[in-house]
């Protein structure tokens, strides 16, 4: 599972999703959806990740965290 820490980064910087939208060129609804920690995000492009990192001056690892999930073993 991938955890997305955009809301934490925005809080740390004192930014709103609206400001994120203005700084990145993302639409306002997209910025709000990405910044809402209660929502699960689906896909976004490398371009979106690039815009977020450039605007927020962060590395991708500050926004994304891989958390392994337990998988059931398949019978052989």
N, C-alpha and C positions, 0 to 999 in steps of 0.2 A: 504494500500500500504506500502511496505517496502522500505525505502531509505537506500542505501548502501554508507557509507562514507569512503571507502577504499582510494580513491584518496586524500581526505583531510588528512587522517592519514599519508599516504606516503609523502605528501608535508611537513607536520609538522616534520617528521623524516628525511627528505632529502633523501629518498629512491626512486629508480626507480623501475618500474615493473620488470626489469631484476634482480635487487638485491633481490626483493621479491621472484622471482622464485628460485634463488640460496639458499636463507635462508629457504624456505618452502618445496622445492622439487616439487613444482607445475611446470608444463610445462611453457615455456616462453609464448606461445600464451595464455594460460589460465591466467597467471599473467597480461598480457597486457589487456586482455578482462575484467577481474575483476576490473582493475585499471582505466578503461576509464569511466569517469562520464557521458559521452553522451550515453553510451550503457545501455540498460536494461538487467540485468542478469536474468537468469531463475532459475534453481535450482543449489544448490551446497550442498555437504554433510556436516555432522557434523564434519567429519575428516578435511575437507578443512577449516571450521571455526576454528577448534582447531589449525591447523597449522598457520593460520593467526594470531590468538590471541597470540600464543606462540612466534612466530617470532617477532611480533611487540610489545610484552609486553603490550597488551591492553585487556580490557574486551569486550565480545560480544556487549554490549550496546554502545561501542564507535564506532563500525563498522555498526551497524544496528539500524534503527529508524522506529518505527511503526507510520504511519500517517493515521488516520482514513479517509475513503472516505465516501461521502454521498451515501447512497443506497436508491433506490426507494422502497417505501413500496409496499408489495405485496397486491393485492386485496384479501379480505377475502371472 
